[in-house]
Amino acid sequence: MYYTYVLISKKDSKMYTGYTDNLKLRFEQHNKGRVHSTKRRTPFELIYYEACLSSEDATIREKYLKTHYGKMFLKKRLKSYFTR
């Protein structure tokens, strides 16, 4: 399985979207500052993920979630998270 995931930084409240084949390990890497693109924004909270059967599907979904329409989808999907 491959996973497309969305993290939110507890430091600056910005979202980060990525994909991986090992969600638990990747999440730990983000929080330990071992990912170059996010190391200054730790700690993170995992707020959303989707399972995909192939890496191609996961990368396509990741690219979509980074678009304007993808971000609108996430805000609707996670409406209760953002209004708490």
N, CA, C and O atoms as a MOPAC input file, in Angstrom:
PM7 MOZYME 1SCF
protein

 N      0.82600 1    -1.18600 1     0.00000 1
 C      0.00000 1     0.00000 1     0.00000 1
 C      0.87400 1     1.25300 1     0.00000 1
 O      1.97900 1     1.26900 1     0.54100 1
 N      0.34800 1     2.28200 1    -0.61400 1
 C      0.97500 1     3.59900 1    -0.62200 1
 C     -0.01700 1     4.57300 1    -0.01300 1
 O     -1.23000 1     4.39000 1    -0.12000 1
 N      0.49900 1     5.59400 1     0.61600 1
 C     -0.35800 1     6.53400 1     1.32600 1
 C     -0.07000 1     7.96300 1     0.88700 1
 O      1.08300 1     8.37600 1     0.76900 1
 N     -1.13900 1     8.70100 1     0.65000 1
 C     -1.06600 1    10.14200 1     0.47100 1
 C     -1.52400 1    10.71800 1     1.80300 1
 O     -2.55400 1    10.30700 1     2.33700 1
 N     -0.77000 1    11.66000 1     2.33800 1
 C     -1.07300 1    12.14100 1     3.68100 1
 C     -0.97700 1    13.66100 1     3.75700 1
 O     -0.33700 1    14.31400 1     2.93400 1
 N     -1.63700 1    14.19400 1     4.77700 1
 C     -1.59500 1    15.63000 1     5.04000 1
 C     -1.23900 1    15.83000 1     6.50800 1
 O     -1.87500 1    15.27100 1     7.40300 1
 N     -0.22100 1    16.63000 1     6.73000 1
 C      0.20600 1    16.98800 1     8.07400 1
 C     -0.09800 1    18.45900 1     8.29600 1
 O     -0.18400 1    19.23800 1     7.34600 1
 N     -0.25800 1    18.82800 1     9.54900 1
 C     -0.37100 1    20.24400 1     9.87900 1
 C      0.68200 1    20.55200 1    10.93800 1
 O      0.83300 1    19.82200 1    11.91800 1
 N      1.39700 1    21.63600 1    10.72400 1
 C      2.44900 1    22.03900 1    11.64200 1
 C      1.82400 1    22.69500 1    12.87000 1
 O      1.00100 1    23.60200 1    12.74900 1
 N      2.21800 1    22.23200 1    14.03600 1
 C      1.74500 1    22.85600 1    15.27200 1
 C      2.47600 1    24.17400 1    15.52500 1
 O      2.07500 1    24.96400 1    16.38000 1
 N      3.54100 1    24.39700 1    14.77800 1
 C      4.32800 1    25.62600 1    14.93500 1
 C      3.73500 1    26.78600 1    14.14500 1
 O      3.57500 1    27.88300 1    14.67900 1
 N      3.40400 1    26.54700 1    12.86100 1
 C      2.90200 1    27.64100 1    12.02700 1
 C      1.51800 1    27.38300 1    11.41600 1
 O      1.02600 1    28.19900 1    10.63800 1
 N      0.89400 1    26.26100 1    11.76200 1
 C     -0.45900 1    25.88400 1    11.30500 1
 C     -0.57600 1    25.71600 1     9.79200 1
 O     -1.68200 1    25.77800 1     9.25400 1
 N      0.53100 1    25.50500 1     9.10100 1
 C      0.48700 1    25.27400 1     7.66000 1
 C      0.45400 1    23.77900 1     7.38400 1
 O      0.99500 1    22.97400 1     8.14200 1
 N     -0.20100 1    23.42500 1     6.26700 1
 C     -0.32600 1    22.02700 1     5.89100 1
 C      0.82400 1    21.59100 1     4.99200 1
 O      1.39400 1    22.39300 1     4.25200 1
 N      1.14900 1    20.31700 1     5.07200 1
 C      2.13800 1    19.69500 1     4.19700 1
 C      1.51400 1    18.41500 1     3.64600 1
 O      0.95100 1    17.62400 1     4.40300 1
 N      1.60800 1    18.20900 1     2.35300 1
 C      1.05600 1    17.02500 1     1.69600 1
 C      2.18400 1    16.21400 1     1.08500 1
 O      3.08700 1    16.76700 1     0.45700 1
 N      2.13100 1    14.89800 1     1.27100 1
 C      3.15500 1    14.02900 1     0.71600 1
 C      2.60700 1    12.63900 1     0.46800 1
 O      1.41900 1    12.38400 1     0.66600 1
 N      3.48800 1    11.73000 1     0.02900 1
 C      3.08900 1    10.33800 1    -0.12200 1
 C      4.24500 1     9.43400 1     0.28600 1
 O      5.40500 1     9.84500 1     0.25300 1
 N      3.92400 1     8.20700 1     0.67000 1
 C      4.91300 1     7.26200 1     1.15200 1
 C      4.35900 1     5.84100 1     1.09400 1
 O      3.16100 1     5.63800 1     0.90100 1
 N      5.23900 1     4.87100 1     1.26000 1
 C      4.78100 1     3.48800 1     1.37200 1
 C      4.83100 1     3.01100 1     2.82800 1
 O      4.42600 1     1.88900 1     3.13000 1
 N      5.32800 1     3.86700 1     3.72900 1
 C      5.37500 1     3.53300 1     5.14900 1
 C      4.97100 1     4.78300 1     5.93900 1
 O      5.81400 1     5.60500 1     6.29700 1
 N      3.70000 1     4.90500 1     6.19700 1
 C      3.15300 1     6.12400 1     6.80500 1
 C      3.70700 1     6.36400 1     8.20400 1
 O      4.06600 1     7.49400 1     8.53500 1
 N      3.78300 1     5.33800 1     9.01900 1
 C      4.26600 1     5.50000 1    10.39000 1
 C      5.71500 1     6.00500 1    10.40500 1
 O      6.03500 1     6.95100 1    11.12600 1
 N      6.58000 1     5.38400 1     9.62000 1
 C      7.98000 1     5.79400 1     9.56000 1
 C      8.11500 1     7.22100 1     9.02600 1
 O      8.88300 1     8.01800 1     9.56500 1
 N      7.37700 1     7.53600 1     7.97900 1
 C      7.47600 1     8.88400 1     7.38000 1
 C      7.01100 1     9.95500 1     8.35600 1
 O      7.61200 1    11.02600 1     8.44200 1
 N      5.94500 1     9.66800 1     9.09000 1
 C      5.44900 1    10.61200 1    10.09500 1
 C      6.50900 1    10.84800 1    11.17200 1
 O      6.73100 1    11.98400 1    11.59100 1
 N      7.15900 1     9.77900 1    11.61600 1
 C      8.23200 1     9.91400 1    12.60900 1
 C      9.39100 1    10.73800 1    12.05600 1
 O      9.96100 1    11.56500 1    12.76800 1
 N      9.74100 1    10.51800 1    10.79100 1
 C     10.82100 1    11.28600 1    10.17100 1
 C     10.49300 1    12.77500 1    10.14000 1
 O     11.35500 1    13.60800 1    10.41800 1
 N      9.25100 1    13.11100 1     9.80300 1
 C      8.84000 1    14.51500 1     9.79700 1
 C      8.97500 1    15.11500 1    11.19400 1
 O      9.53000 1    16.20400 1    11.34800 1
 N      8.47900 1    14.42200 1    12.20300 1
 C      8.49800 1    14.96300 1    13.55700 1
 C      9.88100 1    15.02500 1    14.17600 1
 O     10.11300 1    15.82600 1    15.08100 1
 N     10.80500 1    14.19500 1    13.70900 1
 C     12.17700 1    14.22500 1    14.23000 1
 C     13.06500 1    15.19400 1    13.45700 1
 O     14.25500 1    15.31400 1    13.74800 1
 N     12.48700 1    15.88800 1    12.46600 1
 C     13.24400 1    16.87300 1    11.70500 1
 C     14.16300 1    16.26500 1    10.66500 1
 O     15.13500 1    16.90300 1    10.26000 1
 N     13.88300 1    15.05600 1    10.22500 1
 C     14.74000 1    14.37000 1     9.25700 1
 C     14.30700 1    14.55800 1     7.81000 1
 O     14.89900 1    13.97300 1     6.90300 1
 N     13.27500 1    15.37400 1     7.58800 1
 C     12.81300 1    15.67800 1     6.23100 1
 C     13.17800 1    17.13700 1     5.96200 1
 O     12.71100 1    18.04500 1     6.65000 1
 N     14.01700 1    17.34300 1     4.95200 1
 C     14.56000 1    18.67500 1     4.68400 1
 C     13.47600 1    19.74800 1     4.53500 1
 O     13.60300 1    20.84400 1     5.08100 1
 N     12.41700 1    19.42800 1     3.80000 1
 C     11.40300 1    20.44500 1     3.50600 1
 C     10.54200 1    20.82600 1     4.71000 1
 O      9.85800 1    21.84900 1     4.66800 1
 N     10.56000 1    20.03300 1     5.77600 1
 C      9.69900 1    20.33500 1     6.92400 1
 C     10.44000 1    20.44500 1     8.24800 1
 O      9.80500 1    20.63900 1     9.28500 1
 N     11.74000 1    20.32800 1     8.24500 1
 C     12.46000 1    20.23300 1     9.52400 1
 C     12.33100 1    21.46900 1    10.40600 1
 O     12.46900 1    21.36300 1    11.62400 1
 N     12.07200 1    22.62400 1     9.83000 1
 C     11.93700 1    23.83900 1    10.64500 1
 C     10.50800 1    24.07400 1    11.13200 1
 O     10.23200 1    25.06100 1    11.81500 1
 N      9.60300 1    23.15800 1    10.77500 1
 C      8.19100 1    23.36400 1    11.11900 1
 C      7.66400 1    22.32600 1    12.10600 1
 O      6.45200 1    22.24700 1    12.30700 1
 N      8.51300 1    21.54200 1    12.71600 1
 C      8.08800 1    20.51600 1    13.66700 1
 C      7.53200 1    21.16500 1    14.92500 1
 O      7.91400 1    22.29100 1    15.24300 1
 N      6.65800 1    20.50300 1    15.63900 1
 C      6.07500 1    19.17600 1    15.45100 1
 C      4.85700 1    19.21000 1    14.52300 1
 O      4.30900 1    20.27000 1    14.22000 1
 N      4.45500 1    18.02000 1    14.08600 1
 C      3.33300 1    17.87200 1    13.17300 1
 C      2.24300 1    16.98500 1    13.75900 1
 O      2.47300 1    16.17200 1    14.65400 1
 N      1.05000 1    17.17800 1    13.21500 1
 C     -0.08200 1    16.31600 1    13.52200 1
 C     -0.57100 1    15.74700 1    12.18900 1
 O     -0.73100 1    16.48700 1    11.21800 1
 N     -0.80600 1    14.44700 1    12.14200 1
 C     -1.36100 1    13.81000 1    10.94800 1
 C     -2.85900 1    14.05900 1    10.96600 1
 O     -3.55400 1    13.60900 1    11.87700 1
 N     -3.36700 1    14.78100 1     9.95500 1
 C     -4.78900 1    15.11600 1     9.96900 1
 C     -5.58400 1    14.38200 1     8.89800 1
 O     -6.81400 1    14.38000 1     8.94700 1
 N     -4.90400 1    13.75200 1     7.92100 1
 C     -5.63300 1    13.08600 1     6.84800 1
 C     -4.69700 1    12.14800 1     6.09800 1
 O     -3.52500 1    12.46100 1     5.88900 1
 N     -5.22300 1    10.99900 1     5.69500 1
 C     -4.46900 1    10.13600 1     4.78900 1
 C     -5.41600 1     9.27600 1     3.97000 1
 O     -6.55000 1     9.01800 1     4.37400 1
 N     -4.93900 1     8.84100 1     2.82400 1
 C     -5.66800 1     7.95900 1     1.92900 1
 C     -4.74000 1     6.82500 1     1.52900 1
 O     -3.54700 1     7.04500 1     1.31700 1
 N     -5.27100 1     5.62100 1     1.42500 1
 C     -4.49200 1     4.47000 1     0.97400 1
 C     -4.70200 1     4.28300 1    -0.52200 1
 O     -5.82300 1     4.39600 1    -1.01800 1
 N     -3.61700 1     3.99600 1    -1.23700 1
 C     -3.65100 1     3.76400 1    -2.68000 1
 C     -2.96100 1     2.43700 1    -2.97600 1
 O     -2.09800 1     1.99200 1    -2.21900 1
 N     -3.34700 1     1.81400 1    -4.07700 1
 C     -2.77300 1     0.52200 1    -4.43900 1
 C     -1.42100 1     0.62800 1    -5.12900 1
 O     -0.64700 1    -0.33000 1    -5.11400 1
 N     -1.12200 1     1.76900 1    -5.73300 1
 C      0.15300 1     1.91500 1    -6.43600 1
 C      0.76900 1     3.27500 1    -6.13600 1
 O      0.08700 1     4.20900 1    -5.71300 1
 N      2.07200 1     3.36100 1    -6.36300 1
 C      2.74600 1     4.64000 1    -6.13800 1
 C      2.27600 1     5.68600 1    -7.13900 1
 O      2.23300 1     6.87500 1    -6.82400 1
 N      1.92300 1     5.24500 1    -8.35100 1
 C      1.41300 1     6.18400 1    -9.35700 1
 C      0.11000 1     6.82600 1    -8.89600 1
 O     -0.07500 1     8.03400 1    -9.03900 1
 N     -0.79300 1     6.01800 1    -8.34200 1
 C     -2.05300 1     6.55800 1    -7.83000 1
 C     -1.80000 1     7.53400 1    -6.68300 1
 O     -2.44200 1     8.58100 1    -6.60100 1
 N     -0.87200 1     7.19300 1    -5.80600 1
 C     -0.56800 1     8.05800 1    -4.65800 1
 C      0.03000 1     9.39100 1    -5.10900 1
 O     -0.30800 1    10.43700 1    -4.55500 1
 N      0.91200 1     9.36300 1    -6.10700 1
 C      1.51100 1    10.62300 1    -6.56800 1
 C      0.49000 1    11.49300 1    -7.29300 1
 O      0.51100 1    12.71800 1    -7.17000 1
 N     -0.39400 1    10.86100 1    -8.04200 1
 C     -1.45500 1    11.62500 1    -8.71900 1
 C     -2.35400 1    12.29100 1    -7.68200 1
 O     -2.72100 1    13.45700 1    -7.82300 1
 N     -2.70400 1    11.54200 1    -6.64300 1
 C     -3.56500 1    12.08900 1    -5.59200 1
 C     -2.84800 1    13.20200 1    -4.82400 1
 O     -3.46200 1    14.21000 1    -4.47200 1
 N     -1.55700 1    13.02000 1    -4.56500 1
 C     -0.77600 1    14.05300 1    -3.88200 1
 C     -0.77600 1    15.34600 1    -4.69500 1
 O     -0.99300 1    16.42700 1    -4.14700 1
 N     -0.53600 1    15.23500 1    -5.98700 1
 C     -0.52500 1    16.41800 1    -6.85100 1
 C     -1.88300 1    17.10600 1    -6.86000 1
 O     -1.96000 1    18.33500 1    -6.84400 1
 N     -2.96300 1    16.31000 1    -6.88500 1
 C     -4.30600 1    16.90400 1    -6.84700 1
 C     -4.52900 1    17.65600 1    -5.52800 1
 O     -5.01400 1    18.78700 1    -5.53800 1
 N     -4.18200 1    17.04300 1    -4.41100 1
 C     -4.42200 1    17.67000 1    -3.11000 1
 C     -3.62400 1    18.95800 1    -2.93100 1
 O     -3.96800 1    19.78000 1    -2.08200 1
 N     -2.57000 1    19.14400 1    -3.71300 1
 C     -1.78700 1    20.37300 1    -3.64200 1
 C     -2.35300 1    21.48900 1    -4.51500 1
 O     -1.88900 1    22.62700 1    -4.43900 1
 N     -3.35700 1    21.17200 1    -5.35000 1
 C     -3.97200 1    22.19100 1    -6.19700 1
 C     -5.00500 1    22.98200 1    -5.40300 1
 O     -5.33900 1    22.62800 1    -4.27200 1
 N     -5.50300 1    24.04800 1    -6.00400 1
 C     -6.55300 1    24.85300 1    -5.38500 1
 C     -7.78700 1    24.00300 1    -5.08100 1
 O     -8.35500 1    24.09700 1    -3.99200 1
 N     -8.20100 1    23.17600 1    -6.04000 1
 C     -9.39000 1    22.34000 1    -5.84000 1
 C     -9.14100 1    21.25400 1    -4.80000 1
 O    -10.04400 1    20.88600 1    -4.04800 1
 N     -7.93100 1    20.75000 1    -4.76100 1
 C     -7.58400 1    19.75500 1    -3.75600 1
 C     -7.61900 1    20.33900 1    -2.35600 1
 O     -8.08000 1    19.68800 1    -1.41800 1
 N     -7.13800 1    21.55600 1    -2.21100 1
 C     -7.17200 1    22.21900 1    -0.90900 1
 C     -8.61000 1    22.52300 1    -0.49000 1
 O     -8.94600 1    22.44300 1     0.69200 1
 N     -9.45600 1    22.87100 1    -1.46000 1
 C    -10.87300 1    23.08700 1    -1.14600 1
 C    -11.51400 1    21.77400 1    -0.68800 1
 O    -12.30500 1    21.76800 1     0.25600 1
 N    -11.17500 1    20.65500 1    -1.35600 1
 C    -11.67800 1    19.34200 1    -0.96400 1
 C    -11.28500 1    19.03400 1     0.47600 1
 O    -12.11600 1    18.59500 1     1.27100 1
 N    -10.01700 1    19.26500 1     0.81000 1
 C     -9.54500 1    18.97700 1     2.16500 1
 C    -10.26000 1    19.83700 1     3.20500 1
 O    -10.62000 1    19.34900 1     4.27600 1
 N    -10.46100 1    21.10000 1     2.89400 1
 C    -11.13600 1    21.97900 1     3.85700 1
 C    -12.57800 1    21.53200 1     4.09000 1
 O    -13.07600 1    21.61100 1     5.21300 1
 N    -13.25800 1    21.05900 1     3.02700 1
 C    -14.61400 1    20.53000 1     3.20000 1
 C    -14.58800 1    19.21700 1     3.97500 1
 O    -15.38100 1    19.00700 1     4.89200 1
 N    -13.67000 1    18.34700 1     3.59500 1
 C    -13.56400 1    17.02700 1     4.21300 1
 C    -13.20300 1    17.11900 1     5.69100 1
 O    -13.66200 1    16.31500 1     6.50300 1
 N    -12.38300 1    18.09900 1     6.03100 1
 C    -11.90000 1    18.26200 1     7.40400 1
 C    -12.53700 1    19.44300 1     8.11000 1
 O    -11.95500 1    20.02000 1     9.02900 1
 N    -13.72600 1    19.79500 1     7.67800 1
 C    -14.40600 1    20.97500 1     8.21900 1
 C    -14.50000 1    20.94200 1     9.74000 1
 O    -14.25900 1    21.95900 1    10.39100 1
 N    -14.84300 1    19.80100 1    10.31300 1
 C    -14.96800 1    19.71800 1    11.76300 1
 C    -13.61500 1    19.88200 1    12.45000 1
 O    -13.55300 1    20.38700 1    13.57100 1
 N    -12.53200 1    19.46400 1    11.80000 1
 C    -11.19400 1    19.64300 1    12.38100 1
 C    -10.83700 1    21.13800 1    12.43500 1
 O    -10.31500 1    21.61600 1    13.44200 1
 N    -11.11500 1    21.86000 1    11.37000 1
 C    -10.73100 1    23.26000 1    11.29500 1
 C    -11.63900 1    24.18600 1    12.08800 1
 O    -11.27700 1    25.34100 1    12.31200 1
 N    -12.79900 1    23.72400 1    12.51800 1
 C    -13.70900 1    24.58000 1    13.28500 1
 C    -13.69000 1    24.29100 1    14.77300 1
 O    -14.50400 1    24.83800 1    15.51600 1
 N    -12.79000 1    23.45300 1    15.21700 1
 C    -12.74500 1    23.16400 1    16.66400 1
 C    -11.91400 1    24.15100 1    17.40700 1
 O    -11.77700 1    24.04900 1    18.62600 1

